[in-house]
Amino acid sequence: MSTLESTPDRWKTVSQQQIYSMKLIQVLRRTDRHFTVRETADRLLAVSSGGRTRWSRAILSNRLSLNMMNNRRRRRHKKVRVSGEIRMKKKEAFDRKTRVLGELVPGCRKLSFSRLIDEAEDYIAALEMQVRAMSAVAGVLAGAGAGSLPADSDKLGCNN
């Protein structure tokens, strides 16, 4: 049994979303402006994961930006392969799609297919929770005025 099999469900809980929303607001209050909101949100998502996944460790170790730059360079020098067999074309298409998925999930470029699917499932669930939490924060900010971050947790539905 993989350690990731049960983790996508934890990203679906309302309490996890509320905890993430409150931490996001706290971090945004304290953060330097050299980080974008997206970078801050991604780093917080990786911290919330507890370092149990490759994608969270890749974000925290800041290898993500380096890998994306290397992938862009590699794409420029790609050679096109021509194969006459249908089976070979299907395998190449599958390999290409697997490689693209590995590049989309931070830190997962060189994983086996089954491990890559587990990591991608957890990463997608975490991103969905991040979208819900950031939408809630944006709704609160729109109601409170664009320049202020809420001080109390009741506006996000958190009852501590």
Buried (B, 14 or more C-beta within 10 A) or exposed (E): EEEBEEBBEBBEEEEBBBBBBBBBBEBBEEBEEEBEEEBBBBBBBBBBBEEEBBBBBBBBEEBBEEBEEEBEEEEEEEEEEEEEEEEEEEEEEEEEEBBEBBBEBBBBBEBEEEBBBBBBBBBBBBBBBBEBBBEBBEEBBEEEEEEEEBEEBEBBEBEE
